[in-house]
Amino acid sequence: MSKQILEQASKLSNFGHELDHFGITRDGEKVEKLRIFHSNGLEISMINYGGIITSLKTPDRSGKIEDIVLGFDTLSEYEEKSPYFGALIGRFGNRIAKGQFSLDGNRYHLANNNEANHLHGGNRGFDKVCWNMKIGEQRDDAVSVILEYTSADGEEGYPGELKTKVTYTLTENSLKIEYHATTDAPTVLNLTHHSYFNLSGNPGQPVTDHMVQFPSEYYLPIDEHLIPLGKPEKVTDTPFDFRQPQKIKDGLHQDTENLQLQRAAGYDHTFVIKGSGEARKFAGTVWHPETGRKLEVFTSEPGMQFYTGNFLEAGMKGKGNATYQKRSGFCLETQHFPDSPNQSQFPSTVLRPGEIFTSETIYQFGILAS
């Protein structure tokens, strides 16, 4: 793999590359880090453990290039204490109530690794396995990295052998993530990506001064266990109305009668994306007024989880000796709705033999006009 990556990446005129050893897992698996960078300053680093994006660097309006995602410097930190920094999430992103669901008359029991819930695939989800990593398509204007993993029947309690392929494509101003999966038995699936962004480039500065704009007219209220109550509600006259731009902190300071922000200690909610049935939809924009960095999201998914780092451990040491706090980063997790296997009114997450699961999300980076 190493030789192939080096030989193929060297053919790219607008892209440079570096491949380094990143460590050995506790199970003895070799982990490598691939860094790909564009001549305009956009740069991404990833490891095959968890498909984790360890670094994503972009320029601000003055041309200063800084890392805009949270992470760690060492593999052991990702293994021991990571809150899913930069990882691929599966088999099922978000929560499944009580770690149980029924499918075709069979009851399946999953790990309750989030109090009473199953979260992000369980104790050893896709964020904690080693993926096969290789270079895919290469052009002057784009380069792709393919990650593949086969999840055995019964892994973390899920039925069916699941073959998953995820393709990261870097262009001069975007990161596209394409998901592809097949199964040999009926199962449920909800894949997503879990980078924590801080567009200021300074993780010691909370993201509460970032501006947010989502076109969503509906969001999913949650119960005290952070499970959707079942029916999307209008965002009108709530802290979840981002149809007009507002700072994150402005919404956090609004009182709500239904305790939504209190239950999640901030935003940890699914926004219903407008344009059902369209191949790719605009999901939202976040920008940092001071640096001018802007992030736009487009996706084929029906929802996006907006999470404001509510459960980040205060004083957590990150890469480059950074100290993370609550709200040091925000996540934009494009996905199907939480607890979908138990809520038939939600878009289905069932995948059957002979079907092909596909999904696409684009994170597009830019600079605000002066």
LOZAKE-888167 format. One line per field, with one value per residue (C-alpha): residue in three letters; chain; residue number from 0; x, y, z. Coordinates in pm, whole numbers, plus 50000, padded with zeros to 5 digits. Example, Ala and Ser with C-alpha at 12.3 -4.5 7.8 and 13.67 -1.06 7.14 Angstrom:
2
residu	(ALA;SER)
chaine	(A;A)
num	(0;1)
X	(51230;51367)
Y	(49550;49894)
Z	(50780;50714)
***
This chain:
370
residu	(MET;SER;LYS;GLN;ILE;LEU;GLU;GLN;ALA;SER;LYS;LEU;SER;ASN;PHE;GLY;HIS;GLU;LEU;ASP;HIS;PHE;GLY;ILE;THR;ARG;ASP;GLY;GLU;LYS;VAL;GLU;LYS;LEU;ARG;ILE;PHE;HIS;SER;ASN;GLY;LEU;GLU;ILE;SER;MET;ILE;ASN;TYR;GLY;GLY;ILE;ILE;THR;SER;LEU;LYS;THR;PRO;ASP;ARG;SER;GLY;LYS;ILE;GLU;ASP;ILE;VAL;LEU;GLY;PHE;ASP;THR;LEU;SER;GLU;TYR;GLU;GLU;LYS;SER;PRO;TYR;PHE;GLY;ALA;LEU;ILE;GLY;ARG;PHE;GLY;ASN;ARG;ILE;ALA;LYS;GLY;GLN;PHE;SER;LEU;ASP;GLY;ASN;ARG;TYR;HIS;LEU;ALA;ASN;ASN;ASN;GLU;ALA;ASN;HIS;LEU;HIS;GLY;GLY;ASN;ARG;GLY;PHE;ASP;LYS;VAL;CYS;TRP;ASN;MET;LYS;ILE;GLY;GLU;GLN;ARG;ASP;ASP;ALA;VAL;SER;VAL;ILE;LEU;GLU;TYR;THR;SER;ALA;ASP;GLY;GLU;GLU;GLY;TYR;PRO;GLY;GLU;LEU;LYS;THR;LYS;VAL;THR;TYR;THR;LEU;THR;GLU;ASN;SER;LEU;LYS;ILE;GLU;TYR;HIS;ALA;THR;THR;ASP;ALA;PRO;THR;VAL;LEU;ASN;LEU;THR;HIS;HIS;SER;TYR;PHE;ASN;LEU;SER;GLY;ASN;PRO;GLY;GLN;PRO;VAL;THR;ASP;HIS;MET;VAL;GLN;PHE;PRO;SER;GLU;TYR;TYR;LEU;PRO;ILE;ASP;GLU;HIS;LEU;ILE;PRO;LEU;GLY;LYS;PRO;GLU;LYS;VAL;THR;ASP;THR;PRO;PHE;ASP;PHE;ARG;GLN;PRO;GLN;LYS;ILE;LYS;ASP;GLY;LEU;HIS;GLN;ASP;THR;GLU;ASN;LEU;GLN;LEU;GLN;ARG;ALA;ALA;GLY;TYR;ASP;HIS;THR;PHE;VAL;ILE;LYS;GLY;SER;GLY;GLU;ALA;ARG;LYS;PHE;ALA;GLY;THR;VAL;TRP;HIS;PRO;GLU;THR;GLY;ARG;LYS;LEU;GLU;VAL;PHE;THR;SER;GLU;PRO;GLY;MET;GLN;PHE;TYR;THR;GLY;ASN;PHE;LEU;GLU;ALA;GLY;MET;LYS;GLY;LYS;GLY;ASN;ALA;THR;TYR;GLN;LYS;ARG;SER;GLY;PHE;CYS;LEU;GLU;THR;GLN;HIS;PHE;PRO;ASP;SER;PRO;ASN;GLN;SER;GLN;PHE;PRO;SER;THR;VAL;LEU;ARG;PRO;GLY;GLU;ILE;PHE;THR;SER;GLU;THR;ILE;TYR;GLN;PHE;GLY;ILE;LEU;ALA;SER)
chaine	(A;A;A;A;A;A;A;A;A;A;A;A;A;A;A;A;A;A;A;A;A;A;A;A;A;A;A;A;A;A;A;A;A;A;A;A;A;A;A;A;A;A;A;A;A;A;A;A;A;A;A;A;A;A;A;A;A;A;A;A;A;A;A;A;A;A;A;A;A;A;A;A;A;A;A;A;A;A;A;A;A;A;A;A;A;A;A;A;A;A;A;A;A;A;A;A;A;A;A;A;A;A;A;A;A;A;A;A;A;A;A;A;A;A;A;A;A;A;A;A;A;A;A;A;A;A;A;A;A;A;A;A;A;A;A;A;A;A;A;A;A;A;A;A;A;A;A;A;A;A;A;A;A;A;A;A;A;A;A;A;A;A;A;A;A;A;A;A;A;A;A;A;A;A;A;A;A;A;A;A;A;A;A;A;A;A;A;A;A;A;A;A;A;A;A;A;A;A;A;A;A;A;A;A;A;A;A;A;A;A;A;A;A;A;A;A;A;A;A;A;A;A;A;A;A;A;A;A;A;A;A;A;A;A;A;A;A;A;A;A;A;A;A;A;A;A;A;A;A;A;A;A;A;A;A;A;A;A;A;A;A;A;A;A;A;A;A;A;A;A;A;A;A;A;A;A;A;A;A;A;A;A;A;A;A;A;A;A;A;A;A;A;A;A;A;A;A;A;A;A;A;A;A;A;A;A;A;A;A;A;A;A;A;A;A;A;A;A;A;A;A;A;A;A;A;A;A;A;A;A;A;A;A;A;A;A;A;A;A;A;A;A;A;A;A;A;A;A;A;A;A;A;A;A;A;A;A;A;A;A;A;A;A;A;A;A;A;A;A;A)
num	(0;1;2;3;4;5;6;7;8;9;10;11;12;13;14;15;16;17;18;19;20;21;22;23;24;25;26;27;28;29;30;31;32;33;34;35;36;37;38;39;40;41;42;43;44;45;46;47;48;49;50;51;52;53;54;55;56;57;58;59;60;61;62;63;64;65;66;67;68;69;70;71;72;73;74;75;76;77;78;79;80;81;82;83;84;85;86;87;88;89;90;91;92;93;94;95;96;97;98;99;100;101;102;103;104;105;106;107;108;109;110;111;112;113;114;115;116;117;118;119;120;121;122;123;124;125;126;127;128;129;130;131;132;133;134;135;136;137;138;139;140;141;142;143;144;145;146;147;148;149;150;151;152;153;154;155;156;157;158;159;160;161;162;163;164;165;166;167;168;169;170;171;172;173;174;175;176;177;178;179;180;181;182;183;184;185;186;187;188;189;190;191;192;193;194;195;196;197;198;199;200;201;202;203;204;205;206;207;208;209;210;211;212;213;214;215;216;217;218;219;220;221;222;223;224;225;226;227;228;229;230;231;232;233;234;235;236;237;238;239;240;241;242;243;244;245;246;247;248;249;250;251;252;253;254;255;256;257;258;259;260;261;262;263;264;265;266;267;268;269;270;271;272;273;274;275;276;277;278;279;280;281;282;283;284;285;286;287;288;289;290;291;292;293;294;295;296;297;298;299;300;301;302;303;304;305;306;307;308;309;310;311;312;313;314;315;316;317;318;319;320;321;322;323;324;325;326;327;328;329;330;331;332;333;334;335;336;337;338;339;340;341;342;343;344;345;346;347;348;349;350;351;352;353;354;355;356;357;358;359;360;361;362;363;364;365;366;367;368;369)
X	(50000;50274;50455;50132;50031;50370;50395;50044;50029;50355;50179;49960;50078;49863;49894;50181;50194;50364;50315;50431;50407;50162;50183;50083;49743;49702;49606;49932;49796;50009;49863;49981;49912;49866;49897;49772;49804;49702;49913;49653;49698;49419;49563;49424;49585;49418;49499;49363;49266;48901;48938;49020;49092;49361;49416;49244;49417;49268;49369;49186;49111;49469;49616;49712;49685;49561;49421;49041;48963;49026;49238;49538;49907;49932;49750;49723;49519;49276;49246;49203;49002;48879;48522;48512;48745;48747;48627;48411;48105;47922;47754;47495;47570;47392;47173;46955;46726;46805;47048;46773;46578;46364;46403;46199;46069;46411;46520;46877;47065;47354;47597;47460;47772;47594;47410;47083;47156;47369;47586;47793;47822;47902;48214;48421;48252;48399;48593;48805;48899;49176;49057;49238;49356;49464;49477;49181;49124;49391;49354;49519;49215;49130;49271;49075;49158;48959;48900;48749;48635;48437;48231;48162;47813;47731;48000;47878;47547;47453;47329;47490;47840;47870;48121;48183;48380;48432;48599;48750;48807;49005;48982;49123;48835;48635;48628;48376;48289;48115;47978;47905;47793;47643;47525;47458;47169;46909;47065;47048;47303;47366;47714;47850;48164;48250;48503;48491;48542;48672;48703;48897;49200;49239;49083;49129;48864;48509;48298;48012;48102;48062;47770;47526;47265;47057;46762;46585;46224;46204;46418;46378;46300;46455;46366;46583;46790;46855;46628;46395;46040;45917;45774;45967;45871;45886;46187;45976;46007;46265;46645;46659;46559;46877;46702;46843;47207;47274;47567;47575;47583;47267;47065;47229;47115;46750;46519;46290;45983;46049;46397;46563;46890;46901;46859;47151;47358;47351;47279;47283;46986;46896;46789;46562;46718;46496;46472;46370;46443;46714;47051;47241;47093;47228;47235;47385;47668;47888;48140;48380;48352;48697;48904;48658;48665;48340;48215;47920;47766;47584;47448;47218;47116;46776;46923;47221;47314;47437;47650;47827;48083;47865;48035;48397;48603;48729;49106;49146;49488;49477;49733;50003;49961;49618;49375;49017;48710;48336;48239;48592;48441;48115;48007;47791;47706;47502;47295;46959;46761;46862;46677;46533;46521;46265;46068;45894;45782;46144;46324;46431;46786;46730;46973;46898;47097;47111;47073;47355;47374;47514;47546;47743;47845;48054;48227;48315;48559;48571;48641;48383;48383;48556)
Y	(50000;50247;50210;50244;50562;50720;50628;50735;51053;51169;51199;51484;51825;52035;51803;51701;51412;51252;50907;50835;50557;50663;50373;50019;49946;49750;49455;49484;49643;49893;50243;50489;50858;51004;51379;51532;51903;52137;52422;52676;52573;52322;52017;51699;51426;51092;50757;50414;50358;50464;50642;50937;51280;51397;51739;51968;52296;52590;52954;53248;53576;53696;53372;53231;52852;52681;52346;52364;52020;51878;51570;51409;51367;50996;50674;50574;50885;50801;50447;50543;50862;51001;51138;51024;51302;51297;50939;50735;50624;50292;50062;50300;50665;50835;50660;50351;50348;50084;49922;49714;49688;49437;49340;49081;48936;48901;49103;49229;49346;49590;49739;50014;50229;50563;50518;50348;50382;50234;50506;50526;50153;50030;49955;49888;50072;50168;50447;50185;49944;49954;50016;49916;50248;50309;50587;50598;50838;51102;51412;51753;51897;51613;51312;51032;50798;50475;50306;49958;49745;49422;49394;49033;48898;48961;49226;49454;49263;49364;49098;49030;49060;49421;49534;49908;50138;50507;50744;51075;51313;51631;51920;52270;52380;52079;51737;51493;51176;50895;50588;50251;49931;49587;49310;48937;48950;49212;49473;49840;50100;50469;50592;50939;51144;51302;51583;51854;52186;52514;52758;53009;52779;52826;52537;52732;52968;52829;52801;52998;53307;53116;53215;52944;52932;52621;52611;52350;52421;52122;51959;51648;51716;51467;51308;51307;51021;51222;50993;51161;51193;51078;51378;51661;52002;52341;52553;52868;53065;52823;52834;52589;52846;52913;53014;53356;53367;53373;53308;52974;53147;53344;53025;52867;53156;53124;52966;52691;52545;52195;52166;52075;52262;52165;51795;51794;52059;52251;52156;51782;51761;51645;51906;51781;51876;52036;51886;51526;51304;51525;51361;51637;51906;52214;52142;52459;52705;52794;53076;53255;53633;53716;53489;53480;53099;52948;52589;52480;52132;51947;51595;51323;51240;51338;51486;51655;51632;51965;51907;52181;51979;51972;51668;51747;51697;52023;52038;51756;51775;51778;51790;52054;52093;52247;52234;52152;52262;52226;52382;52377;52231;52169;51872;51857;51487;51415;51100;50931;51001;50865;50555;50495;50114;50170;50453;50336;50689;50788;50722;50358;50252;49888;49741;49404;49159;49270;49637;49890;50165;50491;50832;51149;51453;51750;51987;52296;52551;52920;53273;53539;53837;54135)
Z	(50000;50092;49759;49562;49743;49691;49323;49230;49439;49281;48944;49069;48957;49192;49490;49712;49954;50250;50396;50751;51006;51277;51521;51610;51762;52082;51859;51667;51348;51159;51120;50856;50807;50462;50410;50084;50017;49737;49610;49732;50096;50154;50327;50479;50688;50758;50915;50830;51196;51208;50874;51098;50957;51197;51042;50793;50714;50525;50472;50628;50451;50508;50371;50712;50703;51020;51129;51168;51318;51664;51722;51889;51813;51892;51807;52173;52246;51967;52103;52466;52493;52164;52148;51783;51663;51280;51253;51021;51217;51175;51158;51295;51357;51645;51904;51910;52213;52474;52231;52074;51750;51561;51196;51010;51335;51496;51801;51809;52119;52089;52340;52563;52543;52600;52927;52822;52451;52177;52021;51700;51639;51988;52188;51877;51594;51260;51434;51616;51336;51076;50723;50406;50257;49899;49641;49404;49116;49058;48845;48837;49014;49256;49436;49604;49889;49922;50257;50275;50568;50599;50917;51011;51071;51437;51489;51771;51752;51398;51154;50817;50676;50566;50304;50323;50097;50177;49932;50040;49747;49800;49553;49573;49798;49917;50078;49930;50123;49933;50112;49952;50130;50064;50295;50274;50525;50623;50851;50949;50849;50913;50817;50888;50953;51288;51252;51516;51337;51478;51190;51399;51382;51757;51953;52276;52146;52175;51862;52015;51809;51481;51261;51152;50877;50799;50557;50772;50862;51097;51366;51583;51950;52194;52527;52838;52689;52370;52165;51912;52037;51699;51518;51353;51488;51320;51407;51411;51736;51878;51924;51632;51373;51179;50859;50925;51038;51409;51638;51814;52152;52072;52044;52346;52562;52465;52718;52593;52756;52624;52779;52450;52504;52869;52791;52548;52732;52404;52046;51976;51743;51395;51144;50865;50532;50272;49924;49992;49693;49549;49490;49664;49888;50062;50435;50582;50627;50923;50917;51148;51104;51242;51017;50729;50700;50574;50560;50344;50354;50075;50116;49987;50346;50495;50814;50973;51339;51470;51780;51972;52168;52478;52629;52552;52864;53009;53001;52748;52585;52207;51929;51939;52318;52268;52558;52463;52653;52622;52286;52141;51824;51640;51428;51117;51089;50777;50834;50862;51176;51520;51643;51294;51342;51619;51457;51140;51048;50983;50653;50655;50742;50643;50391;50229;50017;49656;49748;49738;49996;49861;50020;49950;50154;50047;50289;50088;50223;50133;50245;50322;50091;50254)
***
